[in-house]
Amino acid sequence: MITKAYIRSFCCYFLLNILSGMSAAERSPNILMINVNDTNDFVGFLDSQYSDQSRTPHMDKLAKKGVNFTNAHCATPSCTPSRHALFYGVQPFNSGLYRYNFNIYEAMDTVKERYPNFVSLNQTLRTADYTTYGLGHVHGNLDNLIEAYHDIEWDVFHTVKYAKLSVVPEYDLQIKGKKTWKCGPSATPEEDYDAYRYATKAMEVLEEDHDKPFFLAVGFGEAHTPTIPPQKYFDLFDDFEMKPIIEDDFDDIPEVGWKLAKEGSDHKQISEVGQWEVLIRSYLATLSFVDAQVGRVLSALEESEYRDDTIVILWSDHGNNYGRKHKLAKFTLWDASTRVPFVIWDPRNPDRTGACRESVSLVDIYPTVLEMIGEPAIDHLDGVSLTPWLDNVDLPRDTPAITMMGRGNYGIRDRDWRYIRYLDGSEELYHTRIDQDEVRNLVADPRYAAVVDRLAAFVPANEAPMNKIGLEKMKFYDADLAEEEGRETL
């Protein structure tokens, strides 16, 4: 006999199931953000001089599944300022964070005079009821201050003591004052590397039960100089063939560009000790090791209950020259320093796939995430949401990517051209579609005057003064340094 109590119980059970189903359907997607620190375009899914020798199968697979932004650029090719621009969504020329402000919170009051709502992406996601996890080298030097600012930035932050890596004696080139040149394989087990341990922690987070959406940001820092990969990854490149470095590549470069490239001293000194081949081989091997850790995290996601509702975003904070323009690392305005891997995979929409050649910026990540999870836009963000290009990778884009290297030095990059204007008004122009290595400076050719005028119009007319609070010692040849030397700037 069906009683009234039974009917009430059944109705309550049915209603609860409907409500729980609605809750699951309406819950915002999770976000897995993977930063592969200091990774340039030597990966397999980008076209560069070493892509054909690269061994990055896991990132390559991700790039095929999602949208591969093949013409993505950082806001500035230096670690911490680039990350500030990405996580706060504001270009350095607007925030004044051009250099290495060690403690962003000491510098924050000055920035907030212009942007009262100057908060990080992860802070915004916490407000949107996300659980935020930070693992490893995510937000630059801010990570070192996490204990003091834990409640502001992350729900959970995990860091490990840096592994001490030693190069096997055969490759251990000891040059006083040249720590960044240190490279070669290590006998250290890969399980002891920081990236391996951070990947393991990320896998553990993906195995947990989460009652609300999560933002899991994991940063792998091994590709930063010095690069010392595990021996087995170095051995993958026994057949490595180094490409020749263009010797006369500075004949048409203005003085400021020459200074940013350290006047070619990297190439001269590294060549004298015969270290270029080992440096590049070690870098490629390190990228392979980092790729393996990316693969471990992505495999854990694939095996988890979150595989179908977790957006994956892969990016690097800047590139690295590795011989191009005679430079080892970054801090220049050519593609070698500014171009970065950048992939977005949204498993909820399998049609969002393909390669987008339009120029985009890492400052576009913040507004893109907000739109993808249904949060309202924030007016002061400098980037634009990339969701239209997720839906149509061939959609033209009128706004170029803007990169700067210290106050006064700008690179403007669109689909086929790179324009550079330095602090003294000197310029460069490259037709990157046919001159990928940016060898021939066309700025003086009158046939391209219209291209120069069009791109030059995107150079900011106004710049915020440099925020000098909590600055580290590192300096770049920018307008502030030039003015200290008594040099005229624009």
Salt bridges, closest charged atoms under 4 A:
ASP38 OD1 - HIS318 NE2 3.29
ASP38 OD2 - LYS330 NZ 3.34
ASP41 OD1 - ARG324 NH1 3.15
ASP41 OD2 - ARG339 NH1 3.24
ASP47 OD1 - ARG339 NH2 2.73
ASP52 OD1 - LYS243 NZ 3.97
ASP129 OD1 - LYS212 NZ 3.20
ASP151 OD1 - HIS150 ND1 3.50
ASP155 OD1 - ARG126 NH2 2.90
ASP172 OD1 - LYS182 NZ 2.84
GLU190 OE2 - LYS232 NZ 2.79
ASP194 OD1 - ARG197 NH2 2.84
GLU204 OE1 - LYS201 NZ 3.86
ASP238 OD1 - ARG281 NH2 2.72
ASP239 OD1 - ARG55 NH2 3.77
GLU247 OE1 - HIS267 NE2 3.14
ASP249 OD1 - LYS325 NZ 3.20
GLU255 OE1 - ARG487 NH2 3.38
GLU263 OE2 - LYS259 NZ 3.94
ASP266 OD1 - LYS262 NZ 2.91
GLU302 OE2 - ARG307 NH2 2.62
ASP308 OD1 - ARG307 NE 3.72
ASP317 OD2 - ARG83 NH2 2.93
ASP317 OD2 - HIS318 NE2 3.65
ASP335 OD2 - ARG413 NH2 2.84
ASP335 OD1 - ARG418 NH2 2.71
ASP346 OD1 - ARG348 NE 2.90
ASP346 OD2 - ARG352 NH1 3.19
GLU358 OE2 - ARG415 NH1 2.84
ASP364 OD2 - ARG397 NH1 3.14
ASP391 OD1 - ARG352 NE 2.84
ASP414 OD2 - ARG454 NH1 2.99
ASP416 OD1 - ARG357 NH2 3.32
ASP416 OD1 - ARG433 NE 3.60
ASP424 OD2 - ARG487 NH2 2.99
GLU438 OE2 - ARG418 NE 2.90
ASP445 OD2 - ARG447 NH2 2.76
GLU463 OE1 - ARG407 NH1 3.44
ASP478 OD1 - ARG99 NH2 2.85
ASP480 OD2 - ARG407 NE 3.01
GLU483 OE1 - ARG407 NH2 3.19
GLU484 OE1 - LYS475 NZ 3.52
